[in-house]
Amino acid sequence: MRIVHSDSSAMAESFFREYTSEAAVRKYSPGTAGRGISYLLEHDYKDIYLYALGLLPPGVMTEGLQILEFGCGVGMNLMHLTSILQQEGFPVARAVGTDFSPVLIETAKYEAKEYQRNGGPEKFYFQVARTENLTADISSALECNRSDLEGSFHFILGVNTIRYCHAAKKQLDAVREIFNLLVPGGVCVIIDMNDRFPMFRSDLKNLLRWKKEPQCYIPSLEEYAAPFSKTGFEVVRFEHFCWIPHSAGTVRLGVMRALRPFLNLVAKSRAMRSVVIAKKPAGGV
């Protein structure tokens, strides 16, 4: 059984400790993250990102994309996406990553410098910011006006992070921030855990514990999509997908890749993750 925090301040303190630890840095850094996340960035996630970018209004990419990833951790996803877009011939004018963890953001800045030394574009900005307060936090960090940021991003994404907004009951605030930051016709992608997946590692560990550890609330697919609909987005696609854990090693990755067609056929609703792709109306609403 998943034990959920009832005290939002206790929950915030618990997750702050988790995501400011050395273990978090190792878990989300390119050199020490699992083989699974590297595979997903090159395949499943890449396919979703390119599909979403294909929804943008004509002519946007020729002017240079403005990309924002909230809950970016150490920036591995954002840097990899930027690399993919370069390979596909899509110019990136600016890529901004935010996270509430100062430790992860400092690591992201270091990783970006290493990436740039190895030929990556010098277009990354990593800032500490809360998802429900993105505009104010980013504008303060970049020393610019809120009006300069609003309506400036073409593509906003978040991976394994929006559930924390739901747990804190701030999902509508977060999605409103995303809506305001996107250009008319801009697109947002969120990927997060599926509440119907039956074998989360933390839950399995809890079965063996005498004292159960509280876990973050995981929304249903419909709950993930609801704040986007309420805020005025067009929800283009929402579904369960993906059977490969971020932390998977070579063997587990191979096994899950082999099983994936069968699992999708018989139990797709139980897949590991949920995805929502939402587009801001071209009129801005």
C-alpha positions as CSV (number, residue, x, y, z in Angstrom):
1,M,0.0,0.0,0.0
2,R,1.3,3.5,-0.9
3,I,1.5,5.7,2.3
4,V,1.1,9.3,1.3
5,H,2.2,12.4,3.2
6,S,-0.8,14.2,4.8
7,D,1.3,17.2,6.0
8,S,2.5,19.3,3.1
9,S,5.3,20.9,5.1
10,A,6.6,17.5,6.2
11,M,6.4,16.3,2.6
12,A,8.3,19.3,1.3
13,E,11.0,18.8,3.9
14,S,11.3,15.1,3.1
15,F,11.6,15.7,-0.7
16,F,14.0,18.6,-0.2
17,R,16.3,16.3,1.8
18,E,16.0,13.6,-0.9
19,Y,16.8,15.9,-3.8
20,T,19.6,17.8,-2.3
21,S,21.6,14.7,-1.4
22,E,24.7,13.3,-3.0
23,A,22.6,10.2,-3.9
24,A,20.3,12.4,-6.0
25,V,23.2,13.9,-7.8
26,R,24.6,10.5,-8.7
27,K,21.1,9.2,-9.7
28,Y,20.5,12.0,-12.2
29,S,24.0,12.7,-13.5
30,P,24.9,11.4,-17.0
31,G,28.0,9.4,-15.9
32,T,26.2,7.6,-13.0
33,A,22.5,7.4,-14.1
34,G,21.1,4.1,-15.2
35,R,21.3,2.6,-18.7
36,G,17.6,2.9,-18.9
37,I,17.4,6.7,-18.9
38,S,20.0,6.9,-21.6
39,Y,18.0,4.5,-23.8
40,L,14.7,6.4,-23.1
41,L,16.3,9.7,-24.1
42,E,17.4,8.2,-27.4
43,H,14.1,6.4,-28.1
44,D,10.8,6.7,-26.2
45,Y,11.2,10.2,-24.9
46,K,12.8,11.4,-28.1
47,D,9.8,10.2,-30.1
48,I,7.5,12.1,-27.9
49,Y,9.5,15.3,-28.0
50,L,9.7,15.3,-31.8
51,Y,6.0,14.6,-32.1
52,A,5.2,17.5,-29.8
53,L,7.6,19.8,-31.6
54,G,5.8,18.9,-34.8
55,L,2.6,20.5,-33.3
56,L,4.2,24.0,-33.2
57,P,3.0,26.6,-35.6
58,P,4.9,26.7,-39.0
59,G,8.0,28.9,-39.1
60,V,8.7,28.7,-35.3
61,M,11.8,26.5,-35.5
62,T,13.5,28.6,-38.2
63,E,13.6,31.5,-35.7
64,G,15.2,29.4,-33.0
65,L,13.4,27.5,-30.3
66,Q,13.0,28.7,-26.7
67,I,12.8,25.6,-24.5
68,L,12.1,25.3,-20.7
69,E,12.4,22.2,-18.6
70,F,10.9,22.4,-15.1
71,G,12.2,20.0,-12.5
72,C,15.3,19.5,-14.7
73,G,17.5,17.9,-12.1
74,V,21.1,18.0,-13.3
75,G,19.9,18.9,-16.9
76,M,20.6,15.6,-18.6
77,N,17.3,15.5,-20.3
78,L,17.4,19.1,-21.5
79,M,21.0,18.8,-22.8
80,H,20.2,15.6,-24.6
81,L,17.1,17.1,-26.2
82,T,19.1,20.1,-27.4
83,S,21.7,17.7,-28.9
84,I,18.9,15.8,-30.7
85,L,17.5,19.1,-32.1
86,Q,20.8,20.1,-33.4
87,Q,21.2,16.7,-35.2
88,E,17.7,17.1,-36.7
89,G,18.5,20.6,-37.9
90,F,16.4,22.6,-35.5
91,P,18.1,25.7,-34.1
92,V,17.8,26.3,-30.3
93,A,17.9,30.0,-29.3
94,R,17.7,29.3,-25.5
95,A,17.3,26.3,-23.2
96,V,16.3,27.0,-19.6
97,G,16.3,24.4,-16.8
98,T,14.7,24.9,-13.4
99,D,14.6,22.9,-10.2
100,F,13.8,23.6,-6.6
101,S,17.1,21.9,-5.5
102,P,20.1,24.2,-5.4
103,V,22.4,21.2,-5.3
104,L,21.0,19.7,-8.6
105,I,21.1,23.1,-10.3
106,E,24.7,23.7,-9.4
107,T,25.5,20.2,-10.8
108,A,23.5,21.1,-13.9
109,K,25.6,24.2,-14.5
110,Y,28.8,22.2,-14.2
111,E,27.5,19.5,-16.6
112,A,26.5,22.2,-19.1
113,K,30.0,23.6,-19.1
114,E,31.4,20.1,-19.7
115,Y,28.9,19.6,-22.5
116,Q,29.8,22.9,-24.1
117,R,33.5,22.1,-23.9
118,N,32.7,19.0,-25.9
119,G,31.0,20.9,-28.6
120,G,27.5,21.6,-27.2
121,P,25.7,24.9,-27.7
122,E,26.3,27.8,-25.3
123,K,22.6,28.3,-24.8
124,F,21.9,26.8,-21.3
125,Y,20.6,28.7,-18.3
126,F,19.9,26.7,-15.1
127,Q,18.1,28.4,-12.3
128,V,16.5,27.5,-8.9
129,A,12.8,27.9,-9.3
130,R,9.5,26.5,-8.0
131,T,7.2,25.1,-10.7
132,E,4.2,26.9,-9.2
133,N,6.1,30.2,-9.3
134,L,8.2,29.8,-12.5
135,T,7.8,33.3,-13.9
136,A,8.7,35.2,-10.8
137,D,11.6,33.0,-9.9
138,I,13.1,32.8,-13.4
139,S,12.7,36.6,-14.0
140,S,14.4,37.3,-10.7
141,A,17.3,34.9,-11.4
142,L,17.8,36.2,-15.0
143,E,17.2,39.8,-13.9
144,C,14.5,40.5,-16.4
145,N,10.9,41.6,-16.4
146,R,8.1,39.1,-16.1
147,S,6.7,40.5,-19.3
148,D,9.9,39.5,-21.1
149,L,9.3,35.9,-20.2
150,E,5.6,35.6,-20.6
151,G,4.7,34.2,-24.0
152,S,8.3,33.6,-24.9
153,F,8.8,29.8,-24.7
154,H,7.8,27.4,-27.6
155,F,8.3,24.2,-25.7
156,I,8.0,23.4,-22.0
157,L,8.6,19.9,-20.6
158,G,8.7,18.2,-17.2
159,V,9.7,14.6,-16.5
160,N,9.0,12.9,-13.2
161,T,8.2,16.2,-11.4
162,I,4.6,17.4,-11.9
163,R,3.3,14.8,-9.4
164,Y,5.0,16.8,-6.6
165,C,2.7,19.8,-7.6
166,H,-0.3,17.5,-7.3
167,A,0.9,16.2,-3.9
168,A,1.2,19.8,-2.7
169,K,-2.2,20.6,-4.4
170,K,-0.5,23.3,-6.5
171,Q,-1.0,21.7,-9.9
172,L,-3.3,24.4,-11.2
173,D,-0.9,27.1,-10.2
174,A,1.9,25.2,-11.9
175,V,0.0,24.7,-15.1
176,R,-1.1,28.3,-15.2
177,E,2.5,29.3,-15.0
178,I,3.3,27.0,-18.0
179,F,0.4,28.4,-19.9
180,N,1.5,32.0,-19.4
181,L,5.1,31.3,-20.3
182,L,4.2,29.6,-23.7
183,V,3.8,31.4,-26.9
184,P,0.4,31.1,-28.6
185,G,0.5,27.6,-30.2
186,G,3.3,26.5,-27.8
187,V,3.4,23.0,-26.5
188,C,3.9,21.3,-23.1
189,V,4.9,17.7,-22.4
190,I,4.7,16.1,-19.0
191,I,5.9,12.6,-18.3
192,D,5.4,11.1,-14.9
193,M,4.7,7.9,-13.0
194,N,1.5,5.9,-13.7
195,D,-0.5,5.2,-10.5
196,R,-1.7,1.9,-12.0
197,F,1.9,0.5,-12.4
198,P,2.0,-2.3,-9.8
199,M,5.7,-2.7,-9.1
200,F,7.3,0.6,-8.0
201,R,10.6,-0.2,-6.3
202,S,9.8,2.0,-3.3
203,D,6.5,0.2,-2.8
204,L,8.1,-3.2,-3.0
205,K,10.7,-2.1,-0.4
206,N,7.9,-0.8,1.8
207,L,6.4,-4.3,1.9
208,L,9.5,-5.5,3.7
209,R,9.7,-2.6,6.2
210,W,8.2,-2.7,9.6
211,K,7.7,1.0,9.6
212,K,6.4,2.1,6.2
213,E,8.0,5.2,4.6
214,P,5.6,7.8,3.2
215,Q,5.6,8.1,-0.6
216,C,4.6,10.9,-2.9
217,Y,1.1,10.9,-4.2
218,I,0.9,9.7,-7.8
219,P,-2.1,11.1,-9.8
220,S,-4.1,9.1,-12.3
221,L,-3.8,9.8,-16.0
222,E,-7.0,11.8,-15.9
223,E,-5.7,13.9,-13.0
224,Y,-2.5,14.7,-14.9
225,A,-4.6,16.0,-17.8
226,A,-7.3,17.8,-15.8
227,P,-5.4,21.0,-14.9
228,F,-4.3,21.5,-18.6
229,S,-7.9,21.3,-19.7
230,K,-9.1,23.6,-17.0
231,T,-6.4,26.2,-17.8
232,G,-7.4,26.4,-21.5
233,F,-4.9,24.0,-23.1
234,E,-5.9,21.6,-25.9
235,V,-4.9,18.2,-24.6
236,V,-3.6,16.6,-27.8
237,R,-2.6,13.3,-26.4
238,F,-2.6,11.5,-23.0
239,E,-1.8,7.9,-22.5
240,H,0.1,5.3,-20.5
241,F,3.4,4.2,-22.0
242,C,7.0,2.9,-21.3
243,W,8.1,-0.2,-19.4
244,I,11.8,0.7,-18.9
245,P,12.9,2.0,-15.5
246,H,15.3,5.0,-15.5
247,S,17.7,3.0,-13.3
248,A,17.7,-0.2,-15.5
249,G,21.1,-1.8,-16.2
250,T,22.0,-3.5,-19.4
251,V,20.3,-6.8,-18.6
252,R,17.0,-5.4,-17.2
253,L,16.9,-3.0,-20.2
254,G,17.2,-5.9,-22.6
255,V,14.6,-8.0,-20.8
256,M,12.1,-5.1,-20.7
257,R,12.7,-4.2,-24.4
258,A,11.9,-7.8,-25.3
259,L,8.8,-8.0,-23.2
260,R,7.5,-4.5,-24.2
261,P,5.4,-5.6,-27.3
262,F,3.6,-8.3,-25.2
263,L,3.1,-6.0,-22.2
264,N,1.6,-3.2,-24.4
265,L,-0.8,-5.7,-26.0
266,V,-2.1,-7.2,-22.7
267,A,-1.6,-4.4,-20.1
268,K,-0.8,-1.0,-21.5
269,S,-2.8,0.7,-18.9
270,R,-0.4,-0.7,-16.3
271,A,2.7,0.7,-18.1
272,M,5.2,2.6,-15.9
273,R,4.6,6.1,-17.0
274,S,1.9,8.6,-18.1
275,V,2.3,11.3,-20.7
276,V,0.3,14.4,-21.4
277,I,0.9,16.5,-24.5
278,A,-1.0,19.9,-24.4
279,K,-1.0,22.8,-26.8
280,K,-1.8,26.4,-26.0
281,P,-4.4,27.7,-28.4
282,A,-2.9,29.8,-31.2
283,G,-5.2,32.7,-30.1
284,G,-3.7,32.6,-26.6
285,V,-7.1,32.4,-24.9
